[in-house]
């Protein structure tokens, strides 16, 4: 990153310097992605070329049929590539199992591609590129003239492999013009990177040491152990994913770009619908704009499904987006059912929870936050489990033999301390943006906090140097 910054700011002098910077960032992005696999570059180039030319052609015609056909080219190409690499073996294995159940298949399925590797970040950049062609088709966006600018939009390296899934309306204007980052923006970027590393090293990776054994050997643990495993995994995945997002947003800020927020204190959500406006915002808003609303306003499907049915379908699809395994589908179904239930109960709750006294309102709000948190954490068992069998076994274990093992009890203080740190960090966002709070503090306080975080993070990197091979969880999606 330091080399990228040196070259990037070295290109500041000249006429249209941002053009040279864009070219350099594109080369850096392709180099970054090629470090995972050179062959994957062909896939991202394919999506870039198809969607660039689809966008150009959409601007040349007003014919509705031709415009729909052009959009269809983008949809079919992108979703076919994503579907092949991510879901081919899932359907092949399940089809084979079905035929085997009927006695019509051999024990070996020759069509299953055992060496098929999921390209890193394909789920993210596919959705990002598709949002561009859909917005151009809808007339909300003008197509990009310069191919290199569009290529940078699709492959911008800070958010390429795990988001946020950027919208063209936010990122493209920043690419198409000069960036003049201020000292305040640079400081905010460094603060985000430090915070992200802190979440990853000191919270996610540390709490994973408690979670992993419980999920791996859940049959031998008591109900209390299973509950702690589920609770702490919820903390782990949040610290891991939001940590990556903070690093991505921070790196972008150092280059003068502002990426969208992906998390807004999700553990303070007061209902499941509110939760999805706080968690993985770039994906949930993408699903809402490009899937939920089109289904909801569809003259036939919208009436058949209703608001609850549309929410259920879109959440199930979101679950499948996360991975080609039944436990992710089950997670999506579970979240969809929660939204259906909430939509059914909302009129009743609205009618019977109009409290006049502030203490009653606050008590109800706190209870709602706690209930929402518990429902979300319960569903995360699907997300962490290796398969459906393990997920249901873990859920059954919650109601099994009471108690807690001494091994788990010994880690409670560490786990809840890390949980408390996460809540405190989120409280700053819930009440007011924590970066703004930091930047408004007296200079001495601000520098003290920044130095403390920097030294602690650096010490963590050094002390855990041999154990930093654990990748970010969302790399696998």
N, C-alpha and C positions, 0 to 999 in steps of 0.2 A: 504493500500500500504506500510505503514511503517513496518508492521509486515512481509510482504512478503520480503521486502528488508533486514531486519535483519536476517531472516532465510536463505534467498538466499545467502547472503555474509558470513553467518556463515558456510555454506557448502563448502566454497572455499578451505579449507584445506583437504589434502588427495590425493590419486592417481588420478583416473578419476573423479574428483569432479564434472565436468559438468554433469555426468550421474545422480548423486544425485540431482543436481540442476534441471535437466530436469524432474525428477520424482516429485520433489516438485512443480515445475511450472505447471505440468499437474494436480496435485491434487488441486492446487490453482485455476487453470482455470475451472476445473469441479465444484469446490465449488462456484466460482463466477457465473457460468452459472446456477447452481442449485438455486441461490437466486431469479432468475426470475421464475423458475418452475423446480422441481425435475423431472417431467415427460419429459421435453424437453431433458434431458440428454440422454434418450434412442434414440432420433432421431440423435443427433450428434454422438453417439456411433455407430449407424447403418451405417451412411455414412463413418465413420472412418474404420470400419471393412470391409465393402464392397470394398472400394477403396484401402485399404492396400493389401487385398488378390488379387484383380484384378491386381494391380501393380506387385505383386510377380509372378503371373501366366503369365503376359505379358513377363516377362524376361525369361521364360522357353520355349517359343515357337517362331518360326519364321514363322509359317504358317499364311498367311494373313487372311484367313477365320476365324481361331480360334482367332486371335488377334482382329479382328473386332467384333466378338461375345463377347469377354471379355470386350472390350470398351463399347459395347452396354449394357452389364449388369450394368456397372457403370452409364451410361447415363440414362437408364430407371429407375433404382432405385432412384437416386438422384433427377431427374426431376419429378418423380412420387410423391415422398414425398413432394417436394416443391410445385408441382401443386395441390396436395390434400389440404394441409393446407392453401395455399395462394389463390388458384383460384377456388376451388370446389364451394363455395357459389356464386361466381361471375357468373359462367356458369349456375349453378342451378337457380339462380334468373332470369337471362336473358332468359333462356329456358322457365321458367314458364311464364314470361311476354309475350314471343312470342306466346305460346299456348293460353294464356288468350286473346291476341289480336285476335287470330283466333276463339275464343269462345270455345276452347277445354280444358280449365283448370279451376279448382275451384279457389276461392280467396286465399285459403291457399295452400302452397306447402310443403307437408310433408317431402320431401327429403332435404330441406334446413336445414343445421345444425347450429342452432342459437348459440350454445355454442362452436362452433369451434374457437379456439384461435390461432392466428398466432405466432409461436415460434419466440422469439427475435433472430435476427441475422441469420435466416435460409437462407435468400437470399445471404448473404455474405459468410458464411462458405460452402454453397453448391457449389458456383462458385469457391471458393478457392480449395476445395477438387477435383472438376472436372478438374481443370487446371492441377493437378498432374497426374491424370490418362491419360489425353489427351497428355501431354508432354511425359510420359513414352511410350504411344502407338506410338507417332511420333519418338521415339528414341532420343529425346532431353535430356532425364533425366533417370538416373539409379534408379530403385526402392529402397525404403528404407528397410533396413534389420530389424531394430528394430521397433516393433509395437508401443512402447511407444513414440519413437521419432516422428513417423508419427502422433500419436494421439495429441502430443503437437503442431505440425504444423497446424492441423485442428482447434484446440481449444485455441490457445495462447490468453490469456485473454485480453491484452491491445487492440487488434484489432478484437476481436471475434464478437461483436454485431453490429458494424457499420463500419468495415473496418479500414484501407485500405485492399482491397482484395489482399492478398500477393501471389506472385508466389513461387512455390517450389524452383525454381532456386535461389531465393534470401534468403528466410527464412530458408530452410532446411540446407544449409551449416553452418549457424550460430548455429542451433540446434545440429548438429552432431559434433561440436568441442567446445573447451573451449572458454569462453568469458572473455576477460580481459579489461573491460571498463577503459578508461583513465579519469583523472580529467576533461579534456576538454569535453569529451563525457558526463560525469555526469552533468557538468554545462549546456551544450547544452540541455540536457533532462529537467532539472529544468526550463530553460528559455522557452522551448516549452510548458511545463505544465502551467506555469504562463501566457504565451501568450494565450493559449487555454482557460483558465479560464476567462481571461480578455475579450476575444471575446464573450464568452458565457454570462457572468454576466453583463458586462458593455455595450455590443453592442446588441447582439441577443435578450436577454430577455427584455432589455429596449425598443428597437425599436418595439418589438412585441406588446407592449402596445398601440402603435400608429396604427399598422397594423390590429390587431384583430377586433376592433370595425368597421373599414371601411369595411372589408370583411363580417362581421356579419350582418351589416345593410346597405349594399351598395345601396339599393334602395332609401334610404333617403339622400344620399350624392350627391354632385355635381361632375362634370367632374374632377375638380382639385383635389378633395378628392380621387377619384378612381385612378388617376394617381400617387398621392403620396403613396397610399396604395400599388400599384403594385411596384413602385420604392423601397420603404422601405422594402417590403417583399423580394425582391432580395438581399438586404443587410442583412436582418435577416437570411435567409436560408444559405447564404454564411458564415456569422460569426458563426452561430450555427454549421454547418457541419465541416467547416475548424477548428473551435475551438475544436470540438471532436477529429478530426484527429491529431491536435497538441498535445492534451493530450495523445492520444494513442501512438504517436511516441515518446513523451517525456518519458512516463512510460517505453516503450521498451528500450530506451537509458539508463535509470537508471539500467536496467538489462543487459546491454551490447549488445542489439540487435539494428539493424538499419532497420527500416521499410521504405518502399518507400514513396516518396512525393506524395500527393494526389491533391495538388493545386499549381499552379504557376501563381499567379496574373491574374486570369481569366478576371477581368474587364479591363485589358489592351490588350485583344485579338483584333486583327485587322481584323478578319473575323470569320465566324461561324466555319469553319474547324479548325482554330487556337484555337478557344475557347475550342474545345473538346480535345485539347492537354494540356489544362490548368485546366480544371474542372473535378473533380472526375476521376483523371487519372487512378487509379487502375481499375475502371469499364470500362471506355472508351477504355483503352488499351486491357482489357480482351475481350470486344466485338469485337474489331478490330482483335485480333489474333485468336480467336476461332469461330468467326461468320462471320465477314466481309470478311476476306481474303479467307476462305474456299468457301464462296458463290461467291466471285469475280473470283476465278480461276476455279470454277466448269465449265466443258466443255459445259454444256447446260444452267444452270441457269445464269452463268456469262454473256453469250452472250445475253440471253433474257432480263435480268434486266439492264445490263450496270452498270457503276460506280455509276451513280446517283440512279438507282433503288436499287442497293445493299445497298447504304447508307440509302435510305428511309426505306427499310425493317428492317435493323439493328437498326435504331433509333426508329422505332415503337416498336420493341421487347424490346429495352431498356426502353421505356416508360412503357410498360406492366410489366417489371421487378420491377419497382418502386411501383406498387400497382395494385390490382385487381379492378380498377374503370375506367370508360370511360374517365374521365378527364386526367388520366395519359397516356392512349392510345392516346388521342388527343394531349397531350404535345409531345409525341414521334413523331406523324405524323407531327406536326408543325415543330419540329426540323429537321425531315427528309426532309421536303419540303424546308427548308432554305438551307440545304446541297445540294439538287438537284439544286436549283436556283443558288447557288454559283458555282457549277461545270459547269453549263451552261454558266455563265458569266465570269468565270475565264480566258479563252483565250482572250476575249475582253478586260478585265481589264489589263491583262498582256501586251497586245499590246499597249494600249492607256494610260498607266500610267507610262511610262518610263521618269520620270521627270529628267531634267538635273540639275536644281538648287535645293540646299538643302532646302530652304524655301518651295518650292512647294512640295517636297517629305514629309516634316514634316507636312505640312497642310493637304495633302492627308491622311497621316497616322493618324493624329488626328481625321479627319472626319470619317475614317474607324472604328477607335476605338469607337467613339461616336455612329455611326450607329449600329455597332455590339452590343453594350451595350443596346441600345434601343430595338432592335429586341429580344434579350435574355430576357430582363425584361418583355416585352409584353407577351412572351410565359410562363413566370412564373405565370401568372394569372391562367392558367390551373393547375399548380402544387399546388397552394394554395387553389383553390376553392374546396368546398365540393362535388360538382357534376358539370356536364356539363352545366346544366341550370344556375347555379351561375356564371360559367366562362364566358358564352356568355353574360349574363346580365351585368357583370362587364366590359367586352370589349365594349359593347354597351354604357355603362355609360361614357366611355372615350370620346364619341362623343355626349354626352347628354347636359344637362344644364350647361353652362359655369360657372366658379367661384369656390370658395372654402369656406367651412364653417369656422366659427371663431374657432371652436374646433380644426380642423386640422391645421389651420394657427398658432395656439398657440404652436403647437409642431414642427413647421418647423425648428426652430433654433436648437433644440435638435437633431432632425433626421438628418439634414445635417451636424451637428458637428460629429455625430457618423459615417456618411458616409465618411466624410473627414478623420477620424481616420483610417477607413478601407483602404482607398486609400493610405494613407501615409504608413501604414504597408505593403501594397502590393507593393508600389513603391520600398521599400527596397529589395523585392524579384525580382522585374522586373529589377532593375539595377544591384543588386548583392545580394547574400544570406544575409538576415538580421542577421542571427546568426553569420556569419563570420565577418560582420561589427562590431557587438557588441563585439565579442571576441578579435578583433584587436584594440579596443579602449584602451586608457590608463586605468590602473587598477582602479584608483579612479573614472573615468567616468563610467566604466563598472559596478562597484559595486553600484554606485549611481543610475544608471538606473535599475539595478536588484532589489535593495532595494525599489526603488519607485514603480516599478511594483508589487513587493511582498506585500508591505504595502497596496497599492491601491486595489489589488485583495483580500487580507485578510479583509480589511475594507468593501469591497463589499459583501463578504461572510457573515460577521457579520450583516451588516445593512439589507441585503436581506434574512436573515436566514429563515424567515417565508414564503418567496415567491420563494424558490428554488426548488419547486416541479415540475416545468415545465421541462419535459424530453427533451432530444436532439431530434430534428425533425426526424433524420434518424433512430431512434430506431424502428419506425413503419414500416420500409421497410425490 
